[in-house]
Amino acid sequence: MVGAGISMKLIAMDLDGTLDNDQKTIDSPTREALLKAQRFGIRLLLASARPLHGLYRERDLLEMQTYGGMLMAYNGGLIADASGTMISADQMDRDQARQILRILETLPVTPILDDGERFYVTDPEGFMVQYESRNNEMPLTIVKDLAGGLSFAPFKLLMSVDPAVIAGVQKQIAESLPAELTVVQTAPFYLEVIPAHINKGMGLLNACKVAGIHPSETIAFGDSQNDIEMLKTAGIGIAMANADPKVKEAADRVTLSNNDNGIAAALADLL
């Protein structure tokens, strides 16, 4: 599919605040634009901080299994084909995760762990816990001690935080982490501890390698700070109008908001 002298083979998209509108659905013009792109041979890559299961709703709405789409979960820590078959995975050390969870117990955060199938929390009514469960369509399991009961190597340590204090909390966590881990903000109310070498830009490179696509042949859309590396890696990085100012600064261009079919508007101009 070619327009304005540009030939693209893959479109990478964040979900919350980018592909999805604020009601957590894909508006018809955006869906139709992406279906049209796939019919012309362009592959789609859903790129999210969500667990893999949390990408299936959008995958199905976009019929990605029909067109050979790909899925990036956990900020790039897991790459899968559209059926959900894992291609690559990069998890945290379990003992190290336990140590960080003990530190989080001293901070004003609500940890939300997942094993890919369900969430583990100490307080089911904690800040944003029910929201996260609904958004990913994954059930909750209540435990007394997240650190003591951790029986798997997580991809990330997610925590919800009051937006009024999130910057200070992120700084506190960053100061306590070993060099091999980092803490990123993935929404106005979410922080995530992940391996320092993991980001959506690296995830895009890995997906391109599997698909035999050069990064210069990709378009990426995003709105949050964890999308910045992906926008910089893509051939064309596009920030939504509702994006964080740092994301807009890193992008090649800015489109309309996620509530105004910004992806569809950009694709109409580019392809």
N, C-alpha and C positions, 0 to 999 in steps of 0.2 A: 504494500500500500504506500503510495508515494504522493507527496504534496509539497509544494514550495521547495522542491529540491531535496527533500528529506526522505530517507528510506529507513524505516524502523521495523524491528523484528520482535520486540518485547516491550510491554507496558507493565511497569511495577507500581503498585499502589498500596499505600497505607490504608487502613480501614476506618477507624474511628476519627471523625473530623476531616476525612478526605473522601473516600469512596462512599461511606455512609453519611446520610444527613443526620441531623440531631435527633431524629426519631429512630435511628438505627436501622434505616431501610435504604435501599438504592433507588433513587428516583428514576422514573421511566426513561427520560432522555439520556441519562448516564448509562443505564443498562443497555439501551439500544445502541448507543455509540460503541460500547465495548463488545457487544455481540457482533456488530458490523466489522469491527477491527479483527476479531477472530475469524470471521468468514473470509477476510482478505489474507489470512495467514499469519497474523500477528498473535503471539502468545501472550497470555496474561500471567502475572506473578502477584499474588496477594502477599503483602509484606507487613507483618504485624508483630507487636509484642505479645499478642494473645497466645495461649496454647493452641496446638494444632486443631483440636476439636472446635475451637472458637472460630475457625475460618470456614467451616463447612457450609454454613448458611449462605454466605456470600458466594462461595464456590458454586453452589447449586443454582443460585439465582442467575449466575453468569454462564452456566452450562459449561464450565471449564473442563470437565472430564471428557466432553465431546471433542474439544479442541486442543487437548494436550497442555493445559495450563499447569502452573506450579505453585507451591505453597511455601512461604517462609514464615515460620513461627518463632517465638521467643527472641525477637530482635535479630534474627539470623542464626540463632543457635541450632535450629532444626530446618532442614530443607526436605520437602517431600514432593512427590508427583501429585497430580490432582486427585488420585484415588486415596491419598493419605499414606501411601507406601513411603517409608523413610528413605531418603537418599544420603543424608549426612546428619550427624548429631554431635553437639559439643556441650557436655553437661558440667556442672560444678562438682568439686570434690565434696562428698557427703559430710565428712568430719569438719571441713572448713565451713560448710553451710551451717552446721550446728553452732559453731562458734559465733558466726555472724547473727544468727537468730537470738543467741543469748544477749548480744549487744543491743539488738532491736527491742528487747524486753524493757530496756531502760529509757527508751525514747517514746515520744508521743506519736506512735505509728500503729497501724493495724496490719500485721503480716497476713498474707493470703497465699498459701502454698498450693501447688497442684502437681499431680503425677501424670497429667495428660488425660485423665479420665474424670477426676473429681478435685474439688478444692478442700483443703484442710484449714480450719480456723479454730480459734479458741472462743470466739464470740460471734455467733451467726447474725447478730444485730449490729456488729461493728460497722464503722464508717465505710460505705461503699461495698460491703460484703455481698449483700443481696443483689446489688447492681452488677457486680462482676459475675455472679452465678448466672443471672438472667442473660447477660450479654454474651456469654460463652456457651450457654445452654448446658452447663455442667453442674452436677449436684454438690451439696456441701456435706462434709463430714466434720463433726465437732470433736476436738481432742483437747485434753487438759494441758498438754505440754508439746508444743510444736517441735522444739529442739530435741527433747528427749525421745519423742516418738518418731523422729525422721528415719524412715527405713529405705529411702531411695535417694539417688543423686539428682537433685533438681536442676532444671535448666536456668532457673532464676529464683530470686527471692522478691516477690512482689509485696508492696505495702501501700496502703492508702494513708494519706496525710492531709490534714487541714491545709488548704491552699495558702492560708494566711501565714503559715510557718514553714512551708515546704522548703524554701530556699535555705533557711537556717538548718533544718533537719538534714537536708542533703549534704551540707558542708560538714556537719558533725559525723555523718556516716562515712563520708569520703576520707576524713582524717583517721578513721579507725580501721580502714580496709588495707589488706596487704596489696602489694603492687599488682598482683595477678587478677584482682577484682576491681570493678568500678561501679559507681552508682549513677543511673541516668534517670531523668524525668521523662515519663512517657505520656503524661496527661497532666492537666492542672492539679490533679489530686493523687497522682501515682508516682512512686519512685520504685526503681528496680535495681537490685544488685545482680550483676552478671559478670562473666569472665571479661577481663579488660580487652581482649582481642576480638570480642564479638560485637558486631554492629551490623546495621542493615546494608551498609556499603559492602562489607565483606560477604554478607549473604547474597547480595546481588551478583557479585563476582563469581561466587560458587554456583549460583543458578545458571549464569551465563555459560560457565565452563561445561556444565552438564548438558545444556541445550545446544552447545556449539555456536553461541552468539557472542559477538564482540560487544563489550560494554558501550561502545560508541553508537551501537544500533538500538539503544534502549531509551525509553522515556520513563521518568519516575515522578510520582506525585506524593506530597506529604504535607503535614501541618505541624508536627511536634518536633522537639529537639532531637529525639532519637531517629528522625528521618533525615537529618542533615547529611550524614555520610552517604546515604543512598542517593540523595539529590546530587551530591558532588561526584559520585561515581558514574552516574548515568550519563548518556550522551546529552540528554536535555533534562535538567532538574527543574520541576515546577512546584512552586509553593501555592497553597490555597490562600484565598483572601483572608480567611480566618486563622492563618498560620501564626505561630510565634514569630515575633520580629526577627529573631536570629535565624529562623528558617528562611524567611523571605530574603534576608541578606545573603544567604548561602546559595539561593536558587538562581537559575538562569532567567527565569521569568515568573510572574505571578498571575494566576488565573482567578476566576470567580470563586466564591465560597463553596463549601460542601453542601450548603442549602440552596445554592443557585446553579447546580450542575456544572461546577467548575471543570471537572474532568472532561465532560462532553464539549464544553466551550473550547477548551485547549486543543482537543483532538480535531475538532472541526477546523481549527486554524492551521494545525500542523500537518494533518494527514490528507 
